[in-house]
Amino acid sequence: MLGRLSCHALAIRSGEPCTGTLLVVQPCLPDRTPSGPAWWIGPLTTQDDIETVRRWLDDPVLSITTLPARLRFHTTGSDDARTN
């Protein structure tokens, strides 16, 4: 979704190879007001990954901890950005 160049830039920053699709997901209220931090998801490389994320997004209580660790994309310094 972010394209090859974005994926390459994130791979350099994180030190991890990045092949596949990356998603950014942010929990929100019904009126789309953000209710938590945005999370990087992926890379999604298989149909099973896509189905796993789809099921995870269907959960009424969205929590990054319930997503399999392999799909939690880690970037260096991402925890430092707590405000806009």
Contacts in CASP RR format, 6 or more apart in sequence:
PFRMAT RR
TARGET T0000
AUTHOR 0000-0000-0000
METHOD contacts of the structure
MODEL  1
MLGRLSCHALAIRSGEPCTGTLLVVQPCLPDRTPSGPAWWIGPLTTQDDI
ETVRRWLDDPVLSITTLPARLRFHTTGSDDARTN
1 21 0 8 1.000
1 22 0 8 1.000
1 23 0 8 1.000
2 10 0 8 1.000
2 21 0 8 1.000
2 22 0 8 1.000
2 24 0 8 1.000
6 22 0 8 1.000
7 18 0 8 1.000
7 19 0 8 1.000
7 20 0 8 1.000
7 22 0 8 1.000
7 43 0 8 1.000
8 18 0 8 1.000
10 18 0 8 1.000
10 22 0 8 1.000
10 40 0 8 1.000
10 73 0 8 1.000
10 75 0 8 1.000
11 17 0 8 1.000
11 18 0 8 1.000
13 75 0 8 1.000
13 76 0 8 1.000
14 73 0 8 1.000
14 74 0 8 1.000
14 75 0 8 1.000
14 76 0 8 1.000
15 76 0 8 1.000
16 74 0 8 1.000
18 43 0 8 1.000
19 43 0 8 1.000
19 45 0 8 1.000
20 42 0 8 1.000
20 43 0 8 1.000
20 44 0 8 1.000
20 45 0 8 1.000
21 42 0 8 1.000
21 43 0 8 1.000
21 44 0 8 1.000
21 45 0 8 1.000
22 40 0 8 1.000
22 41 0 8 1.000
22 42 0 8 1.000
22 43 0 8 1.000
22 44 0 8 1.000
22 73 0 8 1.000
23 40 0 8 1.000
23 41 0 8 1.000
23 42 0 8 1.000
23 44 0 8 1.000
23 53 0 8 1.000
24 38 0 8 1.000
24 39 0 8 1.000
24 40 0 8 1.000
24 41 0 8 1.000
25 38 0 8 1.000
25 39 0 8 1.000
25 41 0 8 1.000
25 57 0 8 1.000
25 62 0 8 1.000
26 34 0 8 1.000
26 36 0 8 1.000
26 37 0 8 1.000
26 38 0 8 1.000
26 39 0 8 1.000
27 34 0 8 1.000
27 35 0 8 1.000
27 36 0 8 1.000
27 62 0 8 1.000
28 34 0 8 1.000
28 35 0 8 1.000
28 36 0 8 1.000
29 35 0 8 1.000
37 82 0 8 1.000
39 64 0 8 1.000
39 67 0 8 1.000
39 72 0 8 1.000
40 72 0 8 1.000
40 73 0 8 1.000
40 74 0 8 1.000
40 75 0 8 1.000
40 78 0 8 1.000
41 53 0 8 1.000
41 67 0 8 1.000
41 71 0 8 1.000
41 72 0 8 1.000
41 73 0 8 1.000
42 49 0 8 1.000
42 53 0 8 1.000
42 71 0 8 1.000
42 72 0 8 1.000
42 73 0 8 1.000
43 49 0 8 1.000
43 73 0 8 1.000
44 50 0 8 1.000
44 53 0 8 1.000
44 71 0 8 1.000
49 71 0 8 1.000
52 67 0 8 1.000
52 68 0 8 1.000
52 71 0 8 1.000
53 67 0 8 1.000
53 71 0 8 1.000
56 62 0 8 1.000
56 66 0 8 1.000
56 67 0 8 1.000
59 66 0 8 1.000
64 72 0 8 1.000
END
